[in-house]
Amino acid sequence: MDTGPGAPGMPSPGNDHLRAAGQPVSFDAMLADLLTVAVVYVGEKHTSAAHHEVQLRVIRALHAHDARLSVGMEMFDRSYQAALDQWSAGGLDEDAFLRSTHWYANWRFDFAFYRDILQYVKSARIRLVALNLPFNIPPKVRVGGIEHLSGYEKGFLPAQVDTTIAAHREFAQTIFGMHDFKTGVKFEDFYLAQCVWEDVMAESVANSLGAGRLVVLAGNGHIQFKYGIPERAFKRNGIPYRTIYQASAGEEVDPSIADYILVPR
């Protein structure tokens, strides 16, 4: 199957181009490298249709080489895995899927951004993996820590939460400084919530790997510099991976932010 730029039936990157270590690379060269690892992280700006087109292109290209491919998504929490299994098996139509996953109560972004990806997953019978924890839990950690969660809520937490990654902490401090919290939020609770979020998805990635390959779809902030999901998953299982960061127009990007960077021309 031709997986080069402009191949029939493949979303085209248009005027975008890929860089690795600051140098341009072709999609085919990147694909050859991605096929050497078991986990591929493809970042996104959630409301960028172009970013989701690239994600689909990567999924299709990898699936052409590995029928055992799975797709893990930040957009679903693990309590919805049964609904995702039904979708992948062809057992739900779109309306039933949106209702059974409470899409607009949880993720809330327009489903149209993700429709083509999820329709391909369904048509190809690709295993879909929920990575997240219920979306109401991180805000509770942010304002009250873990100790005030209910026993039921604590059951969704990852077994290990790492708050010692200096670069990630520094990033979180920058984000914290951009918020005007009116509830007396403490940075340590804020940062703990961020780490819970990263580590539960890393745990999901590590636990879902079988004999096949996994493509992970998550916001750029979760894969940048690898200190979010990627390195936390790697510490759990030691399985090699690659990251793809998708920049926005006008965004200045550090070449070390990911293994591959999609840069708008």
BATIDREN-794132 format. One record per residue (C-alpha): x negated, y, z negated; chain; residue number from 0. Coordinates in Angstrom, 1 decimal. Example, Ala and Ser with C-alpha at 12.3 -4.5 7.8 and 13.67 -1.06 7.14 Angstrom:
+--------+--------+--------+-------+-----+
!      X !      Y !      Z ! kette !  nr !
+--------+--------+--------+-------+-----+
!  -12.3 !   -4.5 !   -7.8 !     A !   0 !
!  -13.7 !   -1.1 !   -7.1 !     A !   1 !
+--------+--------+--------+-------+-----+
REM end
This chain:
+--------+--------+--------+-------+-----+
!      X !      Y !      Z ! kette !  nr !
+--------+--------+--------+-------+-----+
!    0.0 !    0.0 !    0.0 !     A !   0 !
!   -1.4 !    3.4 !    1.0 !     A !   1 !
!   -1.7 !    5.5 !   -2.2 !     A !   2 !
!   -3.6 !    8.4 !   -0.6 !     A !   3 !
!   -2.3 !   12.0 !   -0.4 !     A !   4 !
!    0.8 !   12.3 !    1.7 !     A !   5 !
!    1.4 !    8.6 !    1.8 !     A !   6 !
!    4.9 !    7.7 !    2.9 !     A !   7 !
!    7.3 !    7.7 !   -0.1 !     A !   8 !
!    4.7 !    9.2 !   -2.4 !     A !   9 !
!    5.1 !   12.6 !   -4.1 !     A !  10 !
!    2.4 !   14.9 !   -2.8 !     A !  11 !
!    0.2 !   17.1 !   -5.1 !     A !  12 !
!    0.8 !   19.9 !   -2.6 !     A !  13 !
!   -1.7 !   22.7 !   -3.2 !     A !  14 !
!   -3.1 !   21.2 !   -6.4 !     A !  15 !
!   -6.4 !   19.4 !   -6.6 !     A !  16 !
!   -8.1 !   17.1 !   -9.1 !     A !  17 !
!  -11.3 !   17.8 !  -10.9 !     A !  18 !
!  -13.5 !   15.5 !  -13.0 !     A !  19 !
!  -16.4 !   17.1 !  -15.0 !     A !  20 !
!  -15.6 !   20.3 !  -13.2 !     A !  21 !
!  -16.1 !   18.8 !   -9.7 !     A !  22 !
!  -13.3 !   18.1 !   -7.2 !     A !  23 !
!  -12.3 !   14.4 !   -6.7 !     A !  24 !
!   -9.8 !   12.7 !   -4.5 !     A !  25 !
!   -6.7 !   11.0 !   -5.8 !     A !  26 !
!   -8.0 !    7.7 !   -4.4 !     A !  27 !
!  -11.3 !    8.1 !   -6.3 !     A !  28 !
!   -9.5 !    8.8 !   -9.5 !     A !  29 !
!   -7.2 !    5.8 !   -8.9 !     A !  30 !
!  -10.1 !    3.5 !   -8.5 !     A !  31 !
!  -11.4 !    4.6 !  -11.9 !     A !  32 !
!   -8.0 !    4.4 !  -13.5 !     A !  33 !
!   -7.8 !    0.8 !  -12.4 !     A !  34 !
!  -10.8 !    0.0 !  -14.6 !     A !  35 !
!   -9.0 !    0.8 !  -17.9 !     A !  36 !
!   -5.9 !   -0.5 !  -19.7 !     A !  37 !
!   -4.4 !    2.9 !  -20.8 !     A !  38 !
!   -3.9 !    6.0 !  -18.7 !     A !  39 !
!   -2.6 !    9.2 !  -20.3 !     A !  40 !
!   -0.9 !   11.7 !  -18.0 !     A !  41 !
!   -0.1 !   15.0 !  -19.7 !     A !  42 !
!    2.6 !   17.5 !  -18.8 !     A !  43 !
!    4.2 !   20.8 !  -19.3 !     A !  44 !
!    7.7 !   19.5 !  -20.1 !     A !  45 !
!    9.5 !   21.9 !  -17.7 !     A !  46 !
!    7.2 !   21.5 !  -14.7 !     A !  47 !
!    8.7 !   19.5 !  -11.9 !     A !  48 !
!    5.3 !   19.4 !  -10.2 !     A !  49 !
!    3.8 !   17.7 !  -13.3 !     A !  50 !
!    6.4 !   15.0 !  -13.3 !     A !  51 !
!    5.9 !   14.4 !   -9.6 !     A !  52 !
!    2.2 !   13.7 !  -10.3 !     A !  53 !
!    3.2 !   11.4 !  -13.2 !     A !  54 !
!    5.4 !    9.4 !  -10.9 !     A !  55 !
!    2.7 !    9.3 !   -8.2 !     A !  56 !
!    0.2 !    7.8 !  -10.8 !     A !  57 !
!    2.8 !    5.3 !  -12.0 !     A !  58 !
!    3.7 !    4.1 !   -8.5 !     A !  59 !
!    0.0 !    3.9 !   -7.4 !     A !  60 !
!   -0.9 !    1.8 !  -10.5 !     A !  61 !
!    2.1 !   -0.3 !  -10.3 !     A !  62 !
!    1.2 !   -1.2 !   -6.7 !     A !  63 !
!   -1.9 !   -2.8 !   -8.1 !     A !  64 !
!   -0.5 !   -4.2 !  -11.3 !     A !  65 !
!    3.0 !   -5.5 !  -11.5 !     A !  66 !
!    2.6 !   -5.9 !  -15.3 !     A !  67 !
!    2.5 !   -2.1 !  -15.7 !     A !  68 !
!    4.4 !   -0.5 !  -18.6 !     A !  69 !
!    5.3 !    3.2 !  -19.2 !     A !  70 !
!    5.2 !    4.7 !  -22.7 !     A !  71 !
!    7.0 !    8.0 !  -23.2 !     A !  72 !
!    6.9 !   10.6 !  -25.9 !     A !  73 !
!   10.5 !   11.5 !  -25.1 !     A !  74 !
!   12.0 !    8.6 !  -27.0 !     A !  75 !
!   11.7 !    7.5 !  -30.6 !     A !  76 !
!   11.2 !    3.8 !  -31.4 !     A !  77 !
!   14.7 !    3.3 !  -32.8 !     A !  78 !
!   15.9 !    3.5 !  -29.1 !     A !  79 !
!   13.7 !    0.7 !  -27.8 !     A !  80 !
!   16.8 !   -1.6 !  -27.2 !     A !  81 !
!   18.4 !    1.0 !  -25.0 !     A !  82 !
!   15.1 !    1.4 !  -23.1 !     A !  83 !
!   14.9 !   -2.4 !  -22.6 !     A !  84 !
!   18.5 !   -2.3 !  -21.2 !     A !  85 !
!   17.6 !    0.5 !  -18.8 !     A !  86 !
!   14.5 !   -1.3 !  -17.5 !     A !  87 !
!   16.5 !   -4.4 !  -17.0 !     A !  88 !
!   19.1 !   -2.5 !  -14.9 !     A !  89 !
!   21.8 !   -2.9 !  -17.5 !     A !  90 !
!   22.7 !    0.8 !  -17.9 !     A !  91 !
!   23.7 !    3.5 !  -15.5 !     A !  92 !
!   22.5 !    7.1 !  -16.0 !     A !  93 !
!   25.4 !    8.3 !  -18.0 !     A !  94 !
!   25.3 !    5.3 !  -20.4 !     A !  95 !
!   21.5 !    5.8 !  -20.7 !     A !  96 !
!   21.8 !    9.4 !  -21.6 !     A !  97 !
!   24.6 !    8.7 !  -24.2 !     A !  98 !
!   22.9 !    5.7 !  -25.7 !     A !  99 !
!   19.6 !    7.5 !  -26.2 !     A ! 100 !
!   21.2 !   10.7 !  -27.3 !     A ! 101 !
!   19.0 !   12.5 !  -24.8 !     A ! 102 !
!   20.4 !   16.0 !  -25.2 !     A ! 103 !
!   20.4 !   15.7 !  -29.0 !     A ! 104 !
!   16.8 !   14.5 !  -29.2 !     A ! 105 !
!   14.6 !   15.5 !  -26.3 !     A ! 106 !
!   17.0 !   18.2 !  -25.0 !     A ! 107 !
!   15.0 !   19.1 !  -21.8 !     A ! 108 !
!   16.9 !   18.8 !  -18.6 !     A ! 109 !
!   17.0 !   15.1 !  -17.6 !     A ! 110 !
!   16.5 !   16.2 !  -14.0 !     A ! 111 !
!   12.8 !   16.7 !  -14.7 !     A ! 112 !
!   12.5 !   13.0 !  -15.6 !     A ! 113 !
!   15.2 !   11.4 !  -13.4 !     A ! 114 !
!   12.9 !   10.3 !  -10.6 !     A ! 115 !
!   10.4 !    8.7 !  -13.0 !     A ! 116 !
!   13.1 !    6.8 !  -14.9 !     A ! 117 !
!   14.9 !    5.7 !  -11.8 !     A ! 118 !
!   11.7 !    4.3 !  -10.4 !     A ! 119 !
!   11.0 !    2.5 !  -13.7 !     A ! 120 !
!   14.5 !    1.0 !  -13.5 !     A ! 121 !
!   14.3 !    0.0 !   -9.8 !     A ! 122 !
!   10.9 !   -1.6 !  -10.3 !     A ! 123 !
!   11.9 !   -3.3 !  -13.6 !     A ! 124 !
!    9.0 !   -1.7 !  -15.4 !     A ! 125 !
!    8.8 !   -2.1 !  -19.1 !     A ! 126 !
!    9.6 !    1.2 !  -20.9 !     A ! 127 !
!    8.1 !    1.9 !  -24.3 !     A ! 128 !
!    9.4 !    4.3 !  -26.9 !     A ! 129 !
!    6.4 !    6.0 !  -28.6 !     A ! 130 !
!    7.8 !    8.6 !  -31.0 !     A ! 131 !
!    9.5 !    8.6 !  -34.4 !     A ! 132 !
!   12.9 !   10.3 !  -35.0 !     A ! 133 !
!   12.6 !   13.9 !  -34.1 !     A ! 134 !
!   14.1 !   15.1 !  -37.4 !     A ! 135 !
!   11.2 !   13.7 !  -39.5 !     A ! 136 !
!    8.2 !   15.9 !  -38.5 !     A ! 137 !
!   10.1 !   19.1 !  -39.4 !     A ! 138 !
!   10.9 !   17.6 !  -42.8 !     A ! 139 !
!    7.2 !   16.7 !  -43.4 !     A ! 140 !
!    6.3 !   20.3 !  -42.3 !     A ! 141 !
!    8.5 !   21.9 !  -45.0 !     A ! 142 !
!    8.3 !   19.3 !  -47.8 !     A ! 143 !
!    5.5 !   16.8 !  -47.2 !     A ! 144 !
!    5.9 !   13.0 !  -47.0 !     A ! 145 !
!    6.7 !   12.5 !  -50.7 !     A ! 146 !
!   10.2 !   14.0 !  -50.3 !     A ! 147 !
!   11.3 !   11.8 !  -47.4 !     A ! 148 !
!   13.9 !    9.1 !  -48.1 !     A ! 149 !
!   12.8 !    5.5 !  -48.1 !     A ! 150 !
!   14.5 !    5.0 !  -44.8 !     A ! 151 !
!   12.7 !    7.9 !  -43.2 !     A ! 152 !
!    9.3 !    6.7 !  -44.6 !     A ! 153 !
!    9.9 !    3.5 !  -42.7 !     A ! 154 !
!    9.3 !    5.3 !  -39.4 !     A ! 155 !
!    5.9 !    6.6 !  -40.5 !     A ! 156 !
!    2.7 !    5.1 !  -39.0 !     A ! 157 !
!    0.7 !    2.8 !  -41.3 !     A ! 158 !
!   -2.3 !    5.2 !  -41.1 !     A ! 159 !
!   -2.4 !    9.0 !  -40.8 !     A ! 160 !
!   -5.7 !   10.6 !  -40.1 !     A ! 161 !
!   -6.1 !   14.3 !  -41.2 !     A ! 162 !
!   -9.9 !   14.4 !  -40.9 !     A ! 163 !
!  -10.4 !   15.2 !  -37.3 !     A ! 164 !
!  -12.1 !   18.6 !  -37.4 !     A ! 165 !
!  -11.4 !   19.7 !  -33.8 !     A ! 166 !
!   -7.7 !   18.7 !  -34.1 !     A ! 167 !
!   -7.4 !   20.6 !  -37.4 !     A ! 168 !
!   -8.9 !   23.7 !  -35.9 !     A ! 169 !
!   -6.4 !   23.5 !  -33.0 !     A ! 170 !
!   -3.5 !   23.1 !  -35.5 !     A ! 171 !
!   -4.7 !   26.1 !  -37.4 !     A ! 172 !
!   -4.5 !   28.2 !  -34.3 !     A ! 173 !
!   -1.0 !   27.0 !  -33.6 !     A ! 174 !
!    0.0 !   27.6 !  -37.2 !     A ! 175 !
!   -1.2 !   31.2 !  -37.0 !     A ! 176 !
!    1.1 !   31.8 !  -34.1 !     A ! 177 !
!    4.2 !   31.0 !  -36.1 !     A ! 178 !
!    5.9 !   33.3 !  -38.5 !     A ! 179 !
!    7.3 !   30.7 !  -40.9 !     A ! 180 !
!    9.9 !   32.2 !  -43.3 !     A ! 181 !
!   10.2 !   29.1 !  -45.4 !     A ! 182 !
!    6.8 !   29.1 !  -47.2 !     A ! 183 !
!    5.4 !   26.4 !  -45.0 !     A ! 184 !
!    1.9 !   25.3 !  -46.2 !     A ! 185 !
!   -0.7 !   24.6 !  -43.6 !     A ! 186 !
!   -1.6 !   21.2 !  -45.1 !     A ! 187 !
!    2.1 !   20.1 !  -44.7 !     A ! 188 !
!    2.2 !   21.6 !  -41.2 !     A ! 189 !
!   -1.0 !   19.7 !  -40.3 !     A ! 190 !
!    0.2 !   16.5 !  -41.9 !     A ! 191 !
!    3.4 !   16.7 !  -39.7 !     A ! 192 !
!    1.2 !   17.1 !  -36.6 !     A ! 193 !
!   -0.9 !   14.1 !  -37.5 !     A ! 194 !
!    2.1 !   12.0 !  -38.3 !     A ! 195 !
!    3.4 !   12.8 !  -34.9 !     A ! 196 !
!    0.1 !   11.9 !  -33.2 !     A ! 197 !
!   -0.6 !    8.8 !  -35.2 !     A ! 198 !
!    2.9 !    7.2 !  -34.8 !     A ! 199 !
!    2.5 !    7.5 !  -31.0 !     A ! 200 !
!   -1.0 !    6.2 !  -31.1 !     A ! 201 !
!    0.3 !    3.3 !  -33.2 !     A ! 202 !
!    3.0 !    2.6 !  -30.6 !     A ! 203 !
!    0.4 !    2.7 !  -27.8 !     A ! 204 !
!   -1.9 !    0.3 !  -29.6 !     A ! 205 !
!    0.9 !   -2.1 !  -30.6 !     A ! 206 !
!    2.5 !   -2.2 !  -27.1 !     A ! 207 !
!   -0.5 !   -3.2 !  -25.1 !     A ! 208 !
!   -0.3 !   -6.7 !  -23.7 !     A ! 209 !
!   -2.0 !   -8.3 !  -20.7 !     A ! 210 !
!   -1.0 !   -5.4 !  -18.5 !     A ! 211 !
!   -1.7 !   -1.7 !  -18.1 !     A ! 212 !
!    0.1 !    1.2 !  -19.9 !     A ! 213 !
!    0.7 !    4.7 !  -18.5 !     A ! 214 !
!    1.5 !    7.2 !  -21.3 !     A ! 215 !
!    3.5 !   10.3 !  -20.6 !     A ! 216 !
!    3.2 !   13.0 !  -23.2 !     A ! 217 !
!    2.7 !   16.8 !  -23.5 !     A ! 218 !
!   -0.7 !   18.1 !  -22.7 !     A ! 219 !
!   -1.3 !   19.1 !  -26.3 !     A ! 220 !
!   -1.1 !   15.4 !  -27.3 !     A ! 221 !
!   -3.9 !   14.4 !  -24.9 !     A ! 222 !
!   -6.2 !   17.4 !  -24.7 !     A ! 223 !
!   -9.7 !   16.7 !  -25.9 !     A ! 224 !
!   -8.5 !   13.2 !  -26.8 !     A ! 225 !
!   -8.1 !   14.1 !  -30.5 !     A ! 226 !
!   -4.3 !   13.5 !  -30.4 !     A ! 227 !
!   -3.0 !   10.2 !  -29.2 !     A ! 228 !
!   -5.9 !    8.9 !  -27.2 !     A ! 229 !
!   -8.7 !    8.6 !  -29.8 !     A ! 230 !
!   -6.3 !    7.6 !  -32.5 !     A ! 231 !
!   -5.0 !    4.7 !  -30.4 !     A ! 232 !
!   -8.6 !    3.8 !  -29.4 !     A ! 233 !
!   -9.6 !    3.6 !  -33.1 !     A ! 234 !
!   -6.8 !    1.1 !  -33.6 !     A ! 235 !
!   -7.7 !   -1.3 !  -30.8 !     A ! 236 !
!  -10.9 !   -0.2 !  -29.0 !     A ! 237 !
!   -9.2 !   -0.5 !  -25.6 !     A ! 238 !
!  -10.7 !    1.9 !  -22.9 !     A ! 239 !
!   -8.6 !    4.7 !  -21.5 !     A ! 240 !
!   -8.5 !    7.7 !  -19.3 !     A ! 241 !
!   -6.8 !   11.1 !  -19.7 !     A ! 242 !
!   -5.3 !   13.4 !  -17.0 !     A ! 243 !
!   -4.5 !   17.0 !  -18.1 !     A ! 244 !
!   -2.2 !   19.0 !  -15.9 !     A ! 245 !
!   -3.0 !   22.7 !  -15.9 !     A ! 246 !
!   -0.5 !   25.5 !  -15.3 !     A ! 247 !
!   -1.1 !   28.3 !  -12.7 !     A ! 248 !
!   -3.6 !   30.8 !  -14.1 !     A ! 249 !
!   -4.6 !   28.6 !  -17.0 !     A ! 250 !
!   -8.3 !   28.6 !  -17.8 !     A ! 251 !
!   -9.3 !   25.0 !  -18.7 !     A ! 252 !
!  -12.4 !   23.7 !  -20.4 !     A ! 253 !
!  -13.8 !   20.9 !  -18.2 !     A ! 254 !
!  -14.1 !   18.7 !  -21.2 !     A ! 255 !
!  -10.4 !   18.8 !  -22.0 !     A ! 256 !
!   -9.8 !   15.5 !  -20.2 !     A ! 257 !
!  -11.3 !   12.9 !  -17.9 !     A ! 258 !
!   -9.4 !   14.4 !  -15.0 !     A ! 259 !
!   -7.7 !   17.9 !  -14.6 !     A ! 260 !
!   -5.1 !   18.7 !  -12.1 !     A ! 261 !
!   -5.7 !   22.4 !  -11.3 !     A ! 262 !
!   -3.2 !   24.5 !   -9.2 !     A ! 263 !
!   -4.9 !   26.2 !   -6.3 !     A ! 264 !
+--------+--------+--------+-------+-----+
REM end
